[in-house]
Amino acid sequence: MNQDLFIEFKSRLGNSIVHPSQWRTEDNGDSFTLASPDDQAVITALTFTVEGTGAMTDFQSIIESQIDGDWADSPWNDFIIGDAIAMRRKLVPSDDSGDTEWLIYTTQRGDCYHALMLNASSLALALNGDFYENIVRSFVGISTVP
C-alpha cells in the first residue's frame, strides 16, 4: 500500500498549510481551497485585514453569514492552529434537512484575521475528523498584508 506524502501549499498571499499531495488546491488570492480526492472534505481559508473588519466577534459573524443553512446553536471553543490560539465552532444542521456539517476556525496574526472552514458530511467527520483537523492545525497565516 502506498502512503500519501504531505506537502506544503503556499498561497499567493503567503499563507501556508500542509496537506496530502493528492488533495487539490485552488488559490484565489485572499482565499484558497483544499479538496480531498473523493470530495468528502473541503477546507477553505480566508484572510481579512483587521482594520475595517472590526473586532474578532464581528469577523466571526461575517464568516458565519457566508454559510447558508439553519444551524443548531453551538459555542465557540479554544483551538490551537500552529503556534496561535484560535477559536472553533461546529455548525450542525438544526433539522433533518441535510447531512453537511461545518467547522469554522478563526484566528488573528498581527494585522490579519484568518478563517478556515472545514465542510464535510457527518459520516466523513466521524471517521476522519481528527485527520482533517490536523491539516487545519498546520495552517500558518500571514501577519501583515504584503
Backbone hydrogen bonds, N-H to C=O, Kabsch-Sander energy under -0.5 kcal/mol:
donor,donor_aa,acceptor,acceptor_aa,energy
7,I,19,H,-3.0
9,F,7,I,-0.5
9,F,17,I,-3.2
11,S,15,N,-3.1
13,L,29,G,-0.5
14,G,11,S,-0.8
16,S,140,V,-2.5
17,I,9,F,-1.9
19,H,7,I,-2.7
21,S,5,L,-3.1
23,W,20,P,-1.8
24,R,35,A,-2.3
26,E,33,T,-2.0
28,N,26,E,-0.6
28,N,31,S,-3.1
30,D,28,N,-1.3
32,F,45,A,-1.9
33,T,26,E,-2.4
34,L,43,I,-3.0
35,A,24,R,-2.1
36,S,41,A,-2.5
39,D,36,S,-2.0
42,V,119,N,-2.0
43,I,34,L,-2.6
44,T,117,M,-2.3
45,A,32,F,-2.9
46,L,115,A,-3.0
47,T,30,D,-1.9
48,F,113,Y,-2.3
50,V,111,D,-2.6
53,T,50,V,-1.9
54,G,50,V,-1.4
59,F,55,A,-2.1
60,Q,56,M,-2.7
61,S,57,T,-1.9
62,I,58,D,-2.1
63,I,59,F,-2.3
64,E,60,Q,-2.7
65,S,61,S,-2.0
66,Q,62,I,-0.6
66,Q,63,I,-1.3
67,I,64,E,-1.5
68,D,66,Q,-0.7
71,W,69,G,-0.6
72,A,92,V,-2.9
77,N,88,R,-2.8
79,F,86,A,-2.1
81,I,79,F,-0.5
81,I,84,A,-2.5
82,G,80,I,-0.5
82,G,137,R,-1.7
84,A,81,I,-2.7
86,A,79,F,-3.5
87,M,106,T,-2.5
88,R,77,N,-2.9
89,R,104,I,-2.4
91,L,89,R,-0.5
91,L,102,W,-3.6
92,V,90,K,-0.6
94,S,70,D,-2.9
98,G,95,D,-0.5
101,E,120,A,-3.0
102,W,91,L,-2.2
103,L,118,L,-2.5
104,I,89,R,-3.1
105,Y,116,L,-2.8
106,T,87,M,-2.4
107,T,114,H,-2.3
108,Q,85,I,-0.5
109,R,112,C,-2.6
111,D,143,S,-3.1
112,C,109,R,-2.0
113,Y,48,F,-2.9
114,H,107,T,-3.0
115,A,46,L,-2.3
116,L,105,Y,-2.5
117,M,44,T,-2.8
118,L,103,L,-3.1
118,L,116,L,-0.5
119,N,42,V,-2.8
119,N,117,M,-0.6
120,A,101,E,-2.0
121,S,40,Q,-0.7
122,S,99,D,-1.9
125,L,121,S,-2.5
126,A,122,S,-2.3
127,L,123,L,-2.4
128,N,124,A,-3.1
129,G,125,L,-2.0
132,Y,128,N,-2.5
133,E,129,G,-2.6
134,N,130,D,-1.9
135,I,131,F,-1.3
136,V,132,Y,-1.9
137,R,133,E,-2.6
138,S,134,N,-0.8
138,S,135,I,-1.0
139,F,136,V,-1.9
140,V,16,S,-2.9
